[in-house]
Amino acid sequence: MSEQTANVASAVSVDAVMQRLFADPALSTFVILDGAAIPDLLPKLEEESPEYACLYRGELEPDLAECAPYLVRLTSDSAFTRWVITEGWGNNWGIFAQAATDINTLRRHFRGFLMVVSPEGKRLYFRYYDPRVLREYLPTCNEEETRTVFGPIMTYVCEDIKTEILTFQTDP
């Protein structure tokens, strides 16, 4: 990895994940949640009312809305944040990102990666918000790709294959 480093922390607990996600008060913490992996995500978002945005554009059919990716701004003291970590960590629900920016800026950034073109020219969905995909993809990026994928993001956090904390960050 040319402009990023990966670190793994062991002995993962909800408190350890919370501490990692909210260690820097200058950064906001976000998560992209995979609606296809999380039963009843939409009702939970409506019930808890965190600041969130669907990464898909426009009015969605109910079936697509249920499996769409959602960008959510997390706060350290919310029940929603604790639910995401308690229930989702280890279940590949999504990836976390830390940035000194707002949700609209991040939504625009992340929308740029939803579709990719295969070598055969076919447009495909890129499920980078699945931790299994992100942790394999980021180490393969060259410098230009790394700059593009990180954009305003300072740190990506996700679970590794053993559900320990895996972080990717740009070099200062």
C-alpha positions, 0 to 999 in steps of 0.5 A, a space after each residue: 500500500 503506497 499511501 495507506 497503512 493497515 493495522 489490526 487490533 485484537 481482543 475486540 469488544 463493543 467498547 474497543 470498537 467504540 473507542 476506535 471510532 470516536 477517538 478523534 473528536 475532530 472527525 465525524 464517524 460514518 458507517 455505510 450499512 448494507 441493506 441487503 445484509 441487515 434485516 429491517 434496517 429501514 424501520 430501524 433508521 426510521 425509529 432511531 432517526 440518525 442522520 442518514 442518506 441512501 447512496 442510491 439516487 431518487 425514489 426507490 421501489 420498496 424492494 430496492 430500498 430495503 437492500 440499498 446501501 445507507 450512509 449514516 452519521 454516528 454519534 458516540 452516545 446513540 442507541 443506534 450506534 451501539 446497535 450497529 456495533 453490537 449486532 453488526 460487527 462480525 456480520 459484515 453489515 458495513 464499513 466505517 469511515 472517519 472524516 472532517 466533512 458532512 454527510 452530503 459531501 461523503 454521499 457524493 464521494 461514495 456514490 462515485 464507487 457504486 458502479 464499475 466497468 468490467 474488462 468486458 465493458 459491462 457495468 457492475 455494482 461494486 459492493 465496496 461497503 461490504 468489509 469482505 470486499 473493502 479489506 481485499 480491495 484497498 491493499 491492491 490500490 495504487 497511489 492514484 486509486 488510493 487518493 480517489 478512494 479516500 478523497 475526504 476520508 481520513 480512516 476506514 475501519 472494518 472488521 477483519 476475517 477474525 472480526 478484529 479491528 482493521 483500519 486503513 488510513 492515508 499517510 499524513 
